[in-house]
């Protein structure tokens, strides 16, 4: 059974940066597409970013383009999400998840810029809290 562990969240001032990590236990992340989602209090879960290991294609929600960067370290079996120029509206619990379908499906969606759907993902982590406040 795959287990994902997120870390790196915390309290940061507006304009600050954080790097979130998603480490997998029991599954090689380079075999799958990995997504990052976030959920703020009282709001629906939002797909933030995704990376497809087979071709390196990525997706970013419009709300984070130019400020967030997703990457992976195969040796550490970890996917990262670098959060820069943070604003208070970025405050949320951030989750990573695995898309166990063939990677070509997410790669095609990434090329079209389609928004992430949580229904395509499973094996969710427990989340890490990001709070942006002065």
C-alpha positions, 0 to 999 in steps of 0.5 A: 500500500503506497503511503505519501508523506507531505512536509515543508509547510509552515507560517510565512509572511506575505512575499515569502517562500516555502518548499513542500516535499512529497515523499512516497513509501512503497511506490516509485513516484517516477512511474506515475503522475503526481499532483499537488492540491490545496484546500482552504477552509470553507473552499473546495479542493483545488488542483495546483500543479502536476508532473508526469514522470515519463515525459516531464510535462507539467501543469500549473493552475492559473492562480499559481503560474509563475510563482510555484514550481514542481520538480522531482528527485528520482533518487529521493523518490520525492516530488517538490513544490516550490512556493514563491511570492506567497500571498495570504490567499495561498493559505491552505492545507496542501496535499499530494496524490498519485494518478495511477492511470497510464501517464499518457493520460495526464500528459495529454491533459497537461498539454491541453492545459486542462485543470486537475481533477481529484477524481483522477488521483488516489493514495493521498497524503495527510497534507501539510498546512501553509499559512501566509500571514503577517 
